[in-house]
Amino acid sequence: MAKKVVATLQSVGKDFAKVIRMSKSATSGAYGFKEEIIPTDQVKDYFDKK
């Protein structure tokens, strides 16, 4: 039973990517990270915008 669940998640999960963006705080100067899961066709647009 577990093999079917894993196989199903692998086929559905290929359409999404986890992206991590680093940003620097203006007040303290410390770096922070923002993680999101987005569709793979929107990854390039995600990193192009600021």
C-alpha positions as CSV (number, residue, x, y, z in Angstrom):
1,M,0.0,0.0,0.0
2,A,2.8,2.5,0.9
3,K,4.5,2.0,-2.5
4,K,1.3,3.2,-4.3
5,V,1.2,6.4,-2.2
6,V,4.9,7.2,-2.8
7,A,4.5,6.6,-6.5
8,T,1.5,8.8,-6.6
9,L,3.2,11.7,-4.8
10,Q,6.3,11.4,-7.1
11,S,4.2,11.8,-10.2
12,V,2.3,14.8,-8.9
13,G,5.3,16.5,-7.2
14,K,7.3,16.8,-10.4
15,D,5.2,19.8,-11.4
16,F,6.4,21.9,-8.4
17,A,9.7,23.2,-7.2
18,K,10.9,24.5,-3.9
19,V,12.6,27.9,-4.2
20,I,14.6,29.8,-1.6
21,R,15.2,33.5,-1.8
22,M,17.7,35.3,0.4
23,S,17.0,38.9,1.5
24,K,19.0,41.3,3.7
25,S,17.2,43.3,6.4
26,A,17.5,47.0,6.1
27,T,17.4,47.7,9.8
28,S,19.7,45.0,11.3
29,G,21.7,43.9,8.2
30,A,20.9,40.3,9.0
31,Y,20.0,37.9,6.2
32,G,16.7,36.1,6.1
33,F,15.4,33.3,3.9
34,K,12.0,32.9,2.3
35,E,11.0,29.4,1.1
36,E,8.1,28.8,-1.3
37,I,6.8,25.9,-3.4
38,I,5.7,27.1,-6.8
39,P,4.9,25.5,-10.2
40,T,8.0,24.7,-12.2
41,D,7.0,27.0,-15.1
42,Q,7.0,30.0,-12.8
43,V,10.5,29.6,-11.3
44,K,12.2,31.9,-13.8
45,D,9.6,34.6,-13.2
46,Y,10.0,34.2,-9.5
47,F,13.7,35.0,-9.5
48,D,13.4,37.8,-12.1
49,K,11.1,39.9,-9.9
50,K,12.5,41.7,-6.9
